[in-house]
Amino acid sequence: MFLSTAYRRPSDVRRTPGGLAIALSPNLRRDRVSFDGRLKDPLAFREAVSALHDVVVSDLRYVPADKSAYEAYQRQIIARESTLRAGVAAEKRAELHGESKDPLPEGLLDDFHQARGMYWSARQQYSNHLMRHDPQLWRRLVPCDPVITVAEDALLFECFSMDESSYGCLSVASDRFDDQRDVALGTTNVDYSWSLYDHFQKLRSYRSTRFNLDPSGFEVATSDSSQSIGGDQHREEKIDLPDSWLRGFMQLQSAMSMPMRRVRLGRSAIYNLLAFLTRHRAKRSPRAIRFELEPGREPNLVLEPWQRSIAGDGGVYEGRVAQSIRVWGRDRLHVLRRLLPLIDSVDVHLIDSGLPSFWVARMGGMQMVLGLSGWTTNDWSAGSALTQLMPPVHLHENELLQIASAFRSSPIMGLDQIAQAVPMSKPKIAVGLNTLAHLGQVIHDLPQQAYRWRQVMPEPVTQAQLGNDDPETAAARALMTQGHVEVDGDRTLDNGLRLITGAAQRRDLELLIDGDGRVLKAKCTCSHHFKNGLRKGPCRHLQALRNVATSSSATPDSLDHWYQQYWN
């Protein structure tokens, strides 16, 4: 998907006679959005937006050893060999030039996708090199600039990490600003750079600071065409968003729209958690945080594999059923360190084991939502797990428009309010909200426990742009729905690995999984596994077996079942 951006000037922090002014440049390719107000607490805003910056640049993917010197030596050898072949290549080019053009070969689309994969692989290698040697230029490779939403009650700053595993949303209540001027509601991208982050560090509590989402670019852009849009500082780009980045961002939005179990943690619990993770590094799996939840009792956090217990210190668990939920991605919680002096409490929203978790840091008039996917890359296991959350039915386009139209009266509404405004059953409304969130139209505001109308992209995202599920993953879900999967054995070996045996479509299956849920070995007699093994992800039979064995509940096969399981 291509995203067009145009900024009149770079965002920066400017000195004014009264103090400082944070001037953010909005995307001129979107509707006019503006805001101007004086920050009541610049210091708290500095720490919160710096934590959001840590989410933007977060990239915890595995980085192999630097072999640049060896590769340079290899390039010299290749250069000498290419010189010897240059003469033969020139003769061949002349020969091919004289031949007539052949028709387009079969499999051109497959070749295109392969070439595109090579491009993104090379781009990632270049990005890793720049991250180490040129942070300013590396920031230009971040797929999408942060998104700002100006609402009646708050300003929302959203971003998605480089490694496609973390989502951040900073919400600043409108009463944290005074002397507000030129407020135009809406959503837009803003120009963001590493130097802007450095400028944020200049904010001080003793110096008046204004926050300005500069609307002047819109005025120049819509004036007479002979006028310049910012001279040499004008920047215009057409960004090709990676498919995996866009899909991962929307999957997290969809997961966030689901009802979740809420666990409140005190500041001391977050401090103890981060302090222990800073001093200790796990050398073996599992590397999860296990939430031990019992109704009417204080939640207990267990850090694996040390089995270190940390008290929640935020009150009793208000759920109805005792549960043990394991989540991954704990290393990404270090972005909360700068917020510790500001945090009143942290609400952790949990769906189920192995699924995304959302940590809401409450800081008075500000809230920071940190969404952790639980994986470092959007691999088959991630997509397969989230696919189980998707509703088993699809609404008609007219029904989606009905739900979307309800937000015209109020851009933020609860589920009950929407049910009163839309002549539709609650299960269907739940499906519609989940679908709109997956398409980037609606965001579930976890601190407010309500839904906001917010278009994250200038144009509505379609399901075709997000891409369909992997065929094997979709087929695995069908096997589960039809009840064609049987688990014969599920036991933990002496070395801590989990061995699962079973059958699907009269095929004997075997899975060996480590403590972090990764498949180490597998057996199946189907053609997909025979040809590819685990290189292209497990086959449909192995995915279905794993999902059935690791799911705490069956995959819903009807709308009412889905609503009762996740929403009621």
Residue, then its C-alpha position, 0 to 999 in steps of 0.5 A: m500500500f502506498l501512503s502519500t505524505a507532504y510536509r511544509r517544513p520539518s517539525d521542531v521545537r522553536r524558541t519564542p519570547g515566552g518560552l518554547a513552542i513545539a511545532l509539528s508539521p501535519n501531512l498536507r495530503r490529509d484533511r486539515v487538522s490543527f491545535d494550539g495550546r500551552l502545556k500545563d506540565p511540560l516535564a511530564f509530557r517530555e517523559a511521556v513522548s520520549a517513551l513513545h519515541d522508544v516504541v517508534v524506534s524499537d527493533l528487537r529482532y535478532v541481529p547477526a554478527d557483523k561480517s562487513a569486512y569479510e563481505a568486502y573481501q568477497r566483493q573484491i574477488i567477485a569484481r576480478e571475476s566479473t572483469l573476466r566475464a565482461g567481454v562474454a557478457a557484452e557479446k551476449r547482450a548484443e546477441l539478445h538485443g537483435e532478437s525479437k521480444d518474447p511474450l510475457p512468461e508464465g509465473l510473472l506474478d510469482d517472480f514479482h513477489q520474489a523480487r519484492g521480497m529480495y528488495w525488502s530483505a536488502r532494505q532491512q539489511y541497509s536499515n540495520h547498517l544505518m541504525r548502527h552508523d547513521p541514526q538520522l538517516w535510519r529514521r527516514l526508513v521507518p515505514c510510517d510517521p506517527v499519527i495524531t488525532v485531535a479529539e474534543d476531549a484529548l490528543l492521541f499520539e499513535c505509533f507502531s514499532m520498526d520490528e512490527s511487534s509494539y504499538g504505542c498510544l499516548s493520550v493527553a487530556s485536553d484539560r492538560f492544555d490551557d489557552q487553546r486556539d485554532v482547534a480543528l478535529g481530525t487525524t493526520n500524520v506528522d513529520y517526525s525525526w531524530s532531531l525532534y526527539d533531541h529537541f523534546q529533551k529541552l522541555r523544562s518545567y520552569r519554561s512556558t511551552r506551547f504545543n502547536l499542530d501547525p495549520s499554516g501549511f494547509e493555508v499555503a497549499t490551498s492558496d494561489s498555485s503560484q505561491s511556494i509551499g515552504g520553499d526548500q524545506h517542503r518534503e513530499e514522499k510516496i511511501d510503500l508500506p510493507d505488507s507485513w507492517l500494515r497487516g501487523f498494525m491492523q491485527l493489533q488494532s483488531a485484537m485491541s477491540m476485543p473485550m479483555r480481562r483487566v489486571r491492575l498493577g501498582r507502581s511498585a510492581i512495575y518497578n520490581l518487574l523492570a528491575f528484575l528484568t534489567r539485572h537478569r537475562a534468561k538463557r533458556s525458555p520459557r521467557a514469559i510473564r505468567f499472571e496468576l489470577e484468582p477472584g477476590r485476591e491480589p494478582n500475582l506475576v511469575l517471571e519464567p524461567w526463574q519462577r520469580s513471583i511479584a505481587g500486583d500491589g494494585g488491588v484485587y482481581e475482579g474477574r469471575v474465574a480463576q485463570s493462569i495466563r502467559v504473555w510474551g514480549r516482556d523485554r519491550l516493557h523497558v520503554l516504561r522506565r522513563l514513566l515510573p516517576l509519573i505512573d499512578s497505576v498500570d492496567v494490563h488487559l489480557i485476552d488469553s495465553g500467547l495473544p497480545s497484551f495491552w499495558v495502560a500506564r495511567m499518569g493523571g491526565m495522560q495515559m500511555v497504551l503499550g500493546l505487545s504482540g508477543w512475537t518479534t516478527n509476524d510469523w505463522s504462529a502469530g497470524s494463526a493465533l489472531t485468526q482464532l479471534m476473528p468473528p466467524v461471519h462477515l457483515h454486509e457493507n451496508e451494515l458496516l456503514q450503519i455502524a460507522s454512521a453512528f459515530r457522526s453524532s458522537p466520535i466516541m461511544g460505548l458498546d451500549q450507546i452504539a446498540q441504542a443508535v443502530p437497529m442491530s443485535k449486539p453480536k452483529i455490532a461487535v462483529g462490525l466494531n472488530t471489522l472496522a478496527h481491523l480496517g483502521q477506522v475505529i480504535h478501542d480507547l482502553p483507558q476510556q473503555a469506549y470506541r473512537w472513530r479514527q481513520v489511521m490512513p487517508e483512505p479507508v483500508t480494504q481487506a485486499q490491501l491487508g491481504n488474506d490469511d495464508p492458505e495453510t492457516a485458513a485451512a487449519r481454521a476450517l479443520m478446527t471448525q469442522g472438528h477434524v482434529e484429535v489430540d491423542g497425547d500432550r505431555t511435558l518431557d524431562n528437558g521441559l519440551r512439550l510433545i503433542t501427538g494427534a491426528a487430522q484427516r486420517r494423518d498421524l501428527e507429532l509436534l515438539i514445542d519449546g517453552d516459548g511455544r516455538v515448534l522445534k520438530a514436527k511430523c506429518t505425511c501431507s505433501h506440504h510438509f514433505k516438500n517444505g518441512l517447517r521452512k515455509g511454516p507448518c502445514r494446515h494439519l500441524q497448525a490445527l493440532r497446535n491450536v487445538a492443544t494450546s487453546s483454552s477454549a474451542t474456536p467459535d463456529s457461529l456468531d452467537h458462540w463467538y459473542q458469548q465466548y469473547w464478549n459476554 
